[in-house]
Amino acid sequence: MLIQENTGLILIDVQGKLARIVNESEKLIFNLEKIIRGGQILELPIIWIEQNPQGLGATVPELAGLLKNQQPLEKYSFNAMENESFKKAIIDSGRKQWLICGIEAHICVYQTVLGLLSHNFEVEIVADCVSSRAKENIDLALKKLQHKGADVTTVEMCLYELVKSSKNEVFKEILNLIK
């Protein structure tokens, strides 16, 4: 089970033209907006990374606008755990459970999840918040990552798991977000 005080959110490489051409890109961005807002309501640390922003462009404005109080971490390795500032942010957060979102599922998401698992973090990939250009690459990445120890969830499932009860003071905010 996800525990609010032990969970963080990682947003991987939702940038430039690529973000607009991945499988079901509009639905992806809509779901990413929900999970970011949900993470903010639940006061989860959000770590936001960009792959080679000079080459791929910036994070799409819909998401960058939600994260305006922080800056993305820049990376060049597909596995974000090979980036010292990312690794430090993960460790400094004190969180052991990570929700993973972003693109592309079979490259940067895949390699970053493996990096997190190799450092003994618990990882849940938010299936409706990851994508790749080809659907078969998404399916294969999720299948392989589950086999290697990652779990898979959805926006609605993980947010309600974190809230735990309709008596939670943020339940109505989460409910309105999900509707």
C-alpha positions as CSV (number, residue, x, y, z in Angstrom):
1,M,0.0,0.0,0.0
2,L,1.1,3.5,-0.7
3,I,1.6,5.7,2.4
4,Q,1.2,9.4,1.9
5,E,4.1,10.3,4.2
6,N,6.4,7.8,2.4
7,T,5.4,8.6,-1.3
8,G,6.7,11.0,-3.9
9,L,5.9,11.7,-7.6
10,I,8.4,11.7,-10.4
11,L,7.6,13.4,-13.8
12,I,9.9,12.3,-16.6
13,D,10.5,14.1,-19.9
14,V,7.1,15.4,-21.0
15,Q,8.7,17.8,-23.4
16,G,8.4,19.6,-26.7
17,K,7.1,18.0,-29.9
18,L,7.6,14.5,-28.5
19,A,4.9,15.0,-25.8
20,R,2.4,15.9,-28.6
21,I,3.1,12.8,-30.7
22,V,3.2,10.0,-28.2
23,N,0.3,7.5,-28.1
24,E,-2.9,9.3,-26.8
25,S,-1.0,12.4,-26.0
26,E,-4.0,14.5,-25.1
27,K,-5.3,11.9,-22.6
28,L,-1.7,11.6,-21.2
29,I,-1.4,15.3,-20.5
30,F,-4.9,15.5,-19.0
31,N,-4.0,12.6,-16.6
32,L,-0.7,14.1,-15.8
33,E,-2.4,17.4,-14.8
34,K,-4.7,15.4,-12.5
35,I,-1.8,13.5,-10.8
36,I,0.3,16.6,-10.4
37,R,-2.7,18.5,-8.8
38,G,-3.4,15.4,-6.6
39,G,0.2,15.2,-5.5
40,Q,0.1,18.9,-4.6
41,I,-3.1,18.5,-2.6
42,L,-1.5,15.5,-0.8
43,E,1.7,17.5,-0.3
44,L,3.9,14.9,-2.0
45,P,7.4,15.9,-3.1
46,I,7.4,16.2,-6.9
47,I,10.6,15.7,-8.8
48,W,10.4,17.0,-12.3
49,I,13.1,16.1,-14.9
50,E,13.8,17.0,-18.5
51,Q,16.0,15.0,-20.9
52,N,18.4,17.3,-22.9
53,P,16.0,20.3,-22.8
54,Q,18.1,22.2,-25.4
55,G,17.5,19.4,-27.9
56,L,14.0,18.2,-26.9
57,G,12.5,21.5,-25.7
58,A,10.8,22.4,-22.4
59,T,8.1,20.6,-20.5
60,V,4.7,21.2,-22.1
61,P,3.2,24.5,-20.7
62,E,0.1,22.8,-19.2
63,L,2.4,20.9,-16.8
64,A,5.2,23.5,-16.3
65,G,2.5,25.9,-15.3
66,L,1.4,23.6,-12.4
67,L,5.0,23.3,-11.3
68,K,5.9,27.0,-11.5
69,N,7.3,27.1,-8.0
70,Q,10.1,24.7,-8.9
71,Q,12.6,24.1,-11.6
72,P,13.1,20.9,-13.6
73,L,16.3,18.9,-13.2
74,E,18.2,18.5,-16.4
75,K,19.6,15.1,-17.4
76,Y,21.3,13.4,-20.4
77,S,21.3,9.8,-19.3
78,F,18.1,7.9,-19.9
79,N,18.3,6.5,-16.4
80,A,17.7,9.6,-14.2
81,M,19.4,7.8,-11.2
82,E,22.7,8.3,-13.1
83,N,22.2,12.1,-12.6
84,E,23.6,13.2,-9.3
85,S,21.1,16.1,-8.7
86,F,18.2,13.7,-9.3
87,K,19.7,11.0,-7.1
88,K,20.3,13.6,-4.3
89,A,16.7,14.9,-4.6
90,I,15.3,11.4,-4.3
91,I,17.5,10.5,-1.2
92,D,17.0,13.9,0.4
93,S,13.2,13.6,0.2
94,G,13.3,10.7,2.6
95,R,10.6,8.9,0.6
96,K,10.8,5.2,-0.2
97,Q,7.8,4.9,-2.5
98,W,7.7,6.6,-5.9
99,L,4.9,7.1,-8.4
100,I,6.4,7.3,-11.9
101,C,4.9,9.3,-14.8
102,G,6.2,10.5,-18.2
103,I,7.6,9.5,-21.5
104,E,8.8,7.4,-23.1
105,A,7.7,4.3,-21.3
106,H,10.3,2.0,-22.9
107,I,13.3,4.3,-22.7
108,C,13.6,6.9,-19.9
109,V,10.7,5.7,-17.8
110,Y,11.9,2.1,-18.1
111,Q,15.6,2.8,-17.3
112,T,14.7,5.2,-14.4
113,V,12.4,2.7,-12.8
114,L,15.2,0.1,-13.0
115,G,17.6,2.5,-11.5
116,L,15.2,3.2,-8.6
117,L,14.6,-0.5,-8.0
118,S,18.3,-1.2,-8.0
119,H,18.5,1.4,-5.1
120,N,15.8,-0.5,-3.2
121,F,13.0,2.0,-3.7
122,E,9.4,0.9,-4.2
123,V,8.1,2.0,-7.6
124,E,4.6,2.2,-8.9
125,I,4.2,3.2,-12.6
126,V,1.0,5.2,-13.2
127,A,-0.1,3.4,-16.3
128,D,-2.4,6.1,-17.5
129,C,0.4,8.7,-17.0
130,V,3.1,7.0,-19.2
131,S,3.3,6.8,-22.9
132,S,5.6,6.1,-25.9
133,R,5.1,6.8,-29.6
134,A,4.1,3.1,-30.2
135,K,1.5,1.4,-28.0
136,E,3.4,-1.9,-28.1
137,N,6.4,-0.2,-26.5
138,I,4.2,0.9,-23.6
139,D,2.8,-2.6,-23.1
140,L,6.2,-4.2,-23.3
141,A,7.8,-1.7,-20.9
142,L,5.0,-2.2,-18.3
143,K,5.2,-6.0,-18.6
144,K,9.0,-6.1,-18.2
145,L,9.0,-3.6,-15.3
146,Q,6.3,-5.6,-13.4
147,H,8.4,-8.7,-13.9
148,K,11.4,-6.8,-12.4
149,G,9.5,-5.8,-9.3
150,A,7.7,-2.5,-10.1
151,D,3.9,-2.3,-9.5
152,V,1.4,-0.6,-11.8
153,T,-1.4,1.7,-10.8
154,T,-3.7,4.4,-12.3
155,V,-4.2,8.0,-11.3
156,E,-7.5,7.3,-9.6
157,M,-6.3,4.2,-7.9
158,C,-3.1,5.7,-6.4
159,L,-4.8,8.9,-5.3
160,Y,-7.6,7.1,-3.4
161,E,-5.0,4.7,-2.0
162,L,-3.1,7.7,-0.6
163,V,-6.2,9.4,0.8
164,K,-7.3,6.1,2.4
165,S,-10.7,7.4,3.8
166,S,-13.6,9.6,2.9
167,K,-13.0,11.2,6.3
168,N,-9.6,12.5,5.2
169,E,-9.6,16.3,5.1
170,V,-8.5,16.3,1.5
171,F,-10.9,13.7,0.3
172,K,-13.4,16.1,-1.3
173,E,-10.6,17.9,-3.2
174,I,-9.4,14.6,-4.6
175,L,-12.9,13.5,-5.4
176,N,-13.5,16.8,-7.3
177,L,-10.2,16.3,-9.2
178,I,-11.1,12.8,-10.2
179,K,-14.7,13.6,-11.4
